[in-house]
Amino acid sequence: MIENNLEKKFLKIKKFFPFFNKNNVIYFDNAGTTQKHIKVIEMSNYYYLNDCANIHSSDCSLSLNALNEYKNCKQSIAKFLNCNDFELFFSSGTTLILNQFVLIMEKILNEGDQILLSYYEHSSNFFPWIKMKDKKKLKFLYLPYKNDFSVDYLQLEKLISKNNIKVISLALTNNNTGEELDILKIKSFLKKKLQNPLILLDAAQAVSHTKIDLKQLDIDFLAFSGHKIYGPTGIGVGYINHKTLNKYNFDPILLGGGAISWCDDEVSYKLKPFPWNFESGTLNIEAIYGLHQAIKFVDNIGVENISNYEKFLQKFAILKLSKLKNIKIYNKNISSSIVLFNVDKVFSQDVASYLSYKNICVRSGDHCAKFLKNIINVTTTVRVSFAIYNNREEVLKFIKEIENGGDFLGGIFR
């Protein structure tokens, strides 16, 4: 009943996403990017039409307006994540931020240090570590998984007890099965072993589906992108715990305008304090305007409400897909916003191309998880990912096309 009420409420929300007013499509690739709320679009345009000035040039009123919006956006994000606004910095997106995090940790990494990763990890949180592994001769450990492709916490506790981990670098919610990590449980395992590794979380997938409380989690690093939470592309948010900053005094990787406090010759200079020293150059200011609206939109509805509704749609889709004989579902026991599946003897891209021909957008491939095959034993899958503007009617149309697809590729040329 609760889910039905949410569906009625969210059906009304769809009209606030202009994309659907102009495109007659069913959009099920929300783990790739989300559509944008009208307020996000309007406020991004508002910057260009009314406040177009750089926040680093605060001598004019336009610049002061932009600077105030920059500050207000950070305050809203801090409230949303339950952290301090001075622990946040803006960047272009999760990919750049994760690369920066790995690079700034280089000075504290030593040969043989153990890094805990997952084969589910997005390339943005895997390949920077591969590069650092070669440079510093690090050792990788991997999250263990059960036969249903969910995390095996019993084996993970044993893994932690037998090792001394320096850094844990994981997606809070992975973009394949959608499983959310129980970070507090992992931290309880570490506490038993008296380990205190640095914890880095990729929250790109989690931010619009999971209530994140950074004071409760008490981790070291976090990153997310605006375009995964109904906001603009080209804007991301990085978090560094102030206790971690005070302990290690990390230096930024990029230097430039806005990051330098003073210099008196070619070798002497002083950086501004965090977060300014991590925000060199001109930020994507119009995207900050838009992101602020996206954060307020999600916060007003409640992440828990959004998550419950998406899980309701996932459960409904899995129930319907499970009745088809030729479907392999990889995450049927994992409650999330994602359905990961394949059609027997049909290449995943052929399925996705056929669905696109029928105006249904899904994703096929490895979903930027290059080592996914190490867990589910296939190299590519079809991914359906839900958002607040999807509904059961769309799911039923999708199921009908899967059921009638035949060889799928041939269906395009009939």
N, C-alpha and C positions, 0 to 999 in steps of 0.2 A: 504493500500500500504506500509506504514511504517513497519507494522508487517511482511508482506511478504518479504521485504528486510532484516529484522532482521532474519527471518527464513533461508533465503539463506545463510546469514553470519554465523549463528550458526550451520547450518548443517556441515560446514567445521571445526567447532571447535571440534566436537565430536571425530575426529581422534586423538586429543591430550589427550584423556582419555584412557589409555591402557586397562582399564577394559573391554571396549567394543570391543577391538580387540580380546579378548580371550573368551568373554561371549556373546552368542547370546540371549540376554534378552532385554526386554523393562523394564527399571528401573523407576518406578513411586513411589519410597519411599524416595524421597529426603528430606522430612521433618524429616525423621529418621536419615539419614546421606547422604552426597553427595559423588559421585565418585571423584577420585583425578586426577588432571592435571599432565601430565608427568613431568613438572618442579618441582612440589611439591615432587614427588617421587624421582627425581634425586637429589634434594638438600638435602632431608633427608638422602639419601645414601651418598652424598658428605661429610656430617659431619662425618659419621663413617669411611669413606675411607681416609679423609684428615685432619680433624680438631678435632678428638675425644679426647677432654680434657674438664675438668670442668671449667666453667667460673669464679668460685671462686678462681682458682689457676693461677692467671694471671702473674706468673713469667716466663712462657714459651711462645713461639710464637704461639703454637697450641691453648693455652688457650686464648691468646689475639685475635686470629682469631675468636674463638667462641664468645668471649665477644663482639667483634665488630658486629658480625651478630645479636646477642641478642639486641644490641643497635639500629642497623639499622632496625630490625624488628619492634621494639617499635616506632621508628620514622615514619615508614610507616603506622602503625596502627593509630598513633596520627593524621597524615595527613588525613587518610581515615575517621576517626570519628570527625575530627576537634576539637581536644583537645590537651592538653600538654602531652608529653611523660612521664613526671614525675608523672602523674596522673594514670598511668597504671601499672598493675602487672600481671605476668603470674602465672597460676595454672593449675591443671589437667583438668578443664572443668567447665561448667556453674554450675553443681550441687554443687561441693565443694565451689565455689565462693559464690553462693546464701546462702548456709548454713553459711559461714563465715560472710557475711553481716548481717544476722539475729542475729548471736551470738555477734558480736561486738556492736550491737545496744542495747544489754540487759541493759547496764549501764544507758541508758537514757530513758528506758521504765518504766512506772509506772502502777499500778493497774488501770484498767478502760480505759487505752489508746486505741484509736480506730485505727484499721488497715484496710485499704481498699484493698480488694482482688477481685478475680473473680472466679466463678465456672469453668471457662475455664482453670485456671492455671495448668501448669505442676506440677507434684508432687514435683519437686525440689524447686518450689516457693510457695508451699502450706504447706507441712508437716513440714518444719522447723518452720513455723509460728504456726502451731497447737501445736508443742512441747513448743514453747515460750509462747503461749496463756495459757497453763496449768500452766506454771511456774510463769508468771507475772500477770495472771488473766486479759488478754487483751480482748477487744471486737472486733469482726469482722463485717465489713460492706462489701457488695458485689455490684459490678457493676450491674446496671439494664439492661435488654435486651428486645428488641422488639420481636414480633412474628416471624420475619424472622431471629432471633438469632443474630442480630447485636446490638451494644451498643445503649442504649436509652439515649442520651445526655441530653434530656429535664428532664428526671427523675433523671439523675445523678446530674444535677445542683441543683435540689431540695434536693437530699440526702446530698450534700455537704453543702448547706445552713442551714440544720437542725442539723449538727453535727460538731465536732471539731476533725479532723483527725490528728493523729500523724505521721503515715507512710502510703504511697501509694506504694504497692508492686505488680506490674503487668507485664505481658508479653507485650512488645511493639507490637509484632505480635503473636497471639496465634496459636498453632499448630494443631488446629481442623478446624476452618473455614478459618484461615489465615487473619482475619481482623486486620488491623493496627489501633492502638489507636491514637487518635488525642490528643497528650500530651499537645500541646499549648492551645487547647480549654479547657482541664481539668484545666490547670494552670490559665486560665482566670476566671474560676468559683471560684477557690481558692482565687484569688486576690480580687474578689468582697466581699468575706467573711473575708478578711484579714487573711487568713490562710496560713501558710508556712510549710506544712508537709515535712518530708524527702521523696524523691521519688526514688524508686528502680525499675529499668527496667531489665527484663529478655529479652535480645536481641538475644537469640540463634536462633530463627526463623527469626528474622528481618534482621540480619546482611547481608545476601546475597540477600535480596529482597527490602530493604528499605534504602534510603539515610538517614544516621544518622548524625546529626549536633549537637554535644554535647554543643557547645558554645551557639547555639540558644535554645536548649531545657533547658539548665541550670538545670539539675537534679543532684542528689547526688550520685547515684550508678548505675552501668550498668555491665552486664556480657554477654559474648558470648563464644561459643566453636568453635575451628578451623574446626572440622569435618562437621559443617553445612555450611561452606563457601569454600568447595572444598579443605580443608586443612586436616592435619593429625588428628587422634584421640589422646586423651590424652593430649591435650593442650587447655587451655582456657585463656581468657583475662578479667581481672577485672578493673573497672574504679571507682575511688573515686574522686569527685570534690575537688580540693585543698582548696576551701573555707570551705567545709564540714570537711575536715581533720583538718584544722586550728582551727575550732570552737570546735570540739569534741575530738580531739586528740585520735582517736580510736587506741586501742592496737590490735595486731594480735592475732589470736587464736592459731596458731601453732608457735612453737619456735624451733630453731635448727641452723645448720650451715649456715653461711651467713647473719644471722639476728642480731647477737650480736656484738656490737661495742667494749665493754670492760667489764671485771668483775674483782673484786679484792678479793672476798671471796664468800661463798656459798649463800649470800643473796643480794649482791650488783652487779648489772649489768646494762648496758645501751644498749638499742636497737639502731640499725642503723635507719636512717630516712626512711620514705616511699619512694619508694616501696620495698627497700631491706628487710625491716622487715616483709613484707608479702610474701617473697619468700624463706622461710627457706628450706634448703636441696637442693639437685641437681634437677634442672629443667629438663623437657623433651626437651633437647637441640636440638636433631635432628628434633623434631616436630616444634620447633621455626624456624629452617631453612626452613622447608616445609611451615609453615604458612606464612612466609614472601612472598614466591612465590604466594601463594593463594590470599593474599591481593593485591599484584601487578596485578595479573591476573584479578580479579574482578574490581579493580580500573581502569585499562586500558580500559576495555569494558564499564564501567559505570553501576552502580547499577540501575539507572533509565532505561537504555536499557534492562537490564536483567528482571527487574520487568515488564516492558511493554510487553515483549515477553511472559513471564510466564502467565500474565493475558490474553493475546491473546489466548494461549493454553487452559486456564481454560474456557474461554468464549466459545471456539469451542467445548470443551468436554461437557460442560453443555448443549449447544444447541443440541448436538447429543443424550446425555443421556435423555434429556427431552422428546424426541420423543418416548421413550420406556415406556410402560404403567405400568410396574411393578417396577419402580424406584422412590425412595424418595430422593430428593436432599435437604440437610439441609442448604447450603450456596449459593443458586443460586443468591441471591441479593447482595452478598459480593464479590467484585472484589479482587482476590488474586491468589496465585499459587496453591491453594488447591481445590479439589472437595471432599466433604464429603457426602456420600450417603449410602443407604441400598437397597437391593433387597427385594421386598415384600415376606414375609414368608420364607426367607432364612437367616440362621445364617451368620453373617459377615465373620467369619473365614472360612466357607465353600466356600464363594465367593472368598476369598483371596487364599485359597488352590487350588481351581480350576484354577484361573488365574496363579498361580505359575506353575501348571502342563502345562500350555500353554506358559510358559516362560515370564510371565508378573508379575513383582514384585510390589505389593501394600501392604498396611498395614491394619490390622483389629484389633479391640479391642476398648479400651477407650483412647488410645494414651497418656497414662500417665496422663490423666485428670480424676481423680477418681470421680469428682463431675459433670462431663459433663451431666449426666442424669438429674440434676437439671434444665438444660436449654432446652435440646432437647427431654427429656422424653424417651430416649432409653439408654441402657447401653453400646452398642457397635455399631460401624459403620465401613464402608470401607473408607479408605482415599487414594486418589490419589494426589500426590504432584509432581509438575513439577520443572525442572531445565533447565539450559541453553542448555543442549545437547538433550533435548526431541523435538519432532516434531509432526505435524498433522498426518503423516502416522502412527506413533505409536498409536496415539489416536484412529484412525479409526480401527486398529487391536484390540485394547482394547474394543471398542464399539461392534465390531463383536462378540467377545467372550462373552461379557455380554448378548448380544441379543440371542446367541445360547447356553447359559449355561444350560438351563433347570433347574434341581434341583441342579446344580453345583457340589455337592459332588458326585452324581451318575456319572457325566461326567468323573471323574477321573478313575473310574473302568470299563468304557465301553470296 
